[in-house]
Amino acid sequence: MKQKPSPQQVNERIVQLESEIQRSQSELAVLRSQKLVDALLKADASPLRENHTVVRTEQGLTVKGTRLTLYYIMDSIKENNSLKNIRDIYELTDEEMLDILDYIHLHKEEVEKEYQEVLQSAERNRKYWEEHNREVMKKTYQQRETVRAKLREWREQYHAENKP
């Protein structure tokens, strides 16, 4: 006779299955995109449909009419979010999501190179602001100590003057 699993075992199995489903959904979406692009390329040397979603702006590759960059979407994909969740989070249509995946697939090297540049730039910015804020906070703490010392001094003067 099979033993009933404990609640902890059930929870662990649920987490494991959800993780497997998420990985499978991401892989399936990429494979479907590759299959579609391959079919389009086989039918003709260039894709049959135009990409009306991905445009280049001063922020880089973005979703037309938004400030959403492909780099945010790539972050989400690399974090193993399912494509359905990504589509829902960024409120994209199925057509927009397909255009984005097609663009990433067709321009893989270029997009990955830009994505790495964006990540490096973000890291440089993070380090700059971390250092800048460290200096600002150091100054703020010094000012706070100066104010506290002055308050202590005034408190002592007040108590000294008001002693019976």
N, C-alpha and C positions, 0 to 999 in steps of 0.2 A: 504494500500500500504506500502511495506517495504522500510525503508530508506536506502540509500546507506551509508555504513560505511565510517568513516573518514580515511584518510591515516594513522593516528596514530593507529586506531583500527585495520586496516589491518595488519600493521607491528607487533603489539602486538600479533595478532592471528597467524601470520606466525611463530613468535618466539615460541609461545606456541606449535604449531603443530610440529615444528622441534624438540623441546625438547621431546615431546611425542614419536615421531618417533625414536629418538636416544635411549630413554629408552626401547622402544619396541624391537628395533633391538638387543640391548644388551641382553635383557631377552630372546628373541627368540634364539639367538646363544647359550646361556647357556643351554636352554631347549633342543635344538637339540643335543648339545654335550652330555647332560645327557641321552637323549633317545638313542643315538648311543651306549654310553658306557653300558647302561642297557641292550640293545639288545645283545651286544657282551658278556656281563657277563652271560646273560641268556642262550646263545648258548653254552657257556663253562665257566668254573670257572675263566679263565683268558682271557684277550682280544685276539682276533684272529690275530690282526695286531701288528707288532712290532713298537715301537716308535723310529724312526731314527733321530728325531729332537732334543729332549731334552737330554742334557748331563750334567754331573756334572764336573765343573772345579774349579780352586781355587777361582774364583769369585762367585761360587754357581751354581745354575741351569741356563744353558745358551742354546741358540739355536746353534746347532752344526755348526762349521765353522765360527762363528761370536763372537763378544763380547757382544751381546745382551742378557741380563739376563731376566728370567721370571719375575723378580721383576719390571722391566720397563714396561713390558706388563701388569702386575697386577696393576701398578699405573694407566696406561691408562684405564684399565677396570673400576677401582674404580672411575675414573674421568668421567665416563659415556660416554667415546668415543665409537662409534660403532665398532664392530669387523672388519667390512670392512675397516674403517678408520685406525684402528690399523694395520691391515694387509698391507694396502697401505703405511702407514708411515714408517713401518719397512721393507718394501719390502719383505714380506713373501709370500710363495705360499699358496694355499688353503690347501694343504696337511700338510705343516708346521704348519699352524694355527690350523688345526684340531688336530694334534699331541700335540700341546701346550695345547689346551683346554682339551684334553683327559687326559694328564698328570696331569694338575691342578685338574681336577675332581677326578681322581683315587687316587691321593695322597693329598687330600684336607687338612688334618690336618698338615701333614709334611710341605707342601708348605706354608700354612698360618703361621705356627710357624716360618719358616725361613724368610718369608716376614716381620713379625713383628720384628725379630732380625735385619734385614737389615734396617728397618725404625728407630729403636732405635740407631743403629750404625751411621746412617746418621745424626740423630739429635745430637748425641754426637760430631761428627766431625764438624757439623755446629757451635755448641756452642764453641768448641775449637778454630776454626778459627776466629769466631767473636771476641772472647776475645783476641786472638793473634793479629789480625789486629787492634783492638782498641789500644793496646799498641804501635804497630808500627806507627799508625796514630798519636797518642799522641806525640811520639818522633819526627815524621816528622813535625808536627805543631810547636813544640818547636824549631826545627832547622830552620824552615822557619822564625819564629819570630826573631831568632838570626841573620840570614842573612839580613832580612829587617832592623833591627836596625843598622847593620854594613853599609848597603847601605845608610841609612839616615845620618849616621855619615860622610861617605865619601862625600856625596853630600853637606853637610854643610861645610866641609873643602874645597871642590872645590870652592863653591860659596864665601866663606870667602877669599880665596887666590886670586880669580879673580875679586874682587870688584874694580871698578875704583877709 
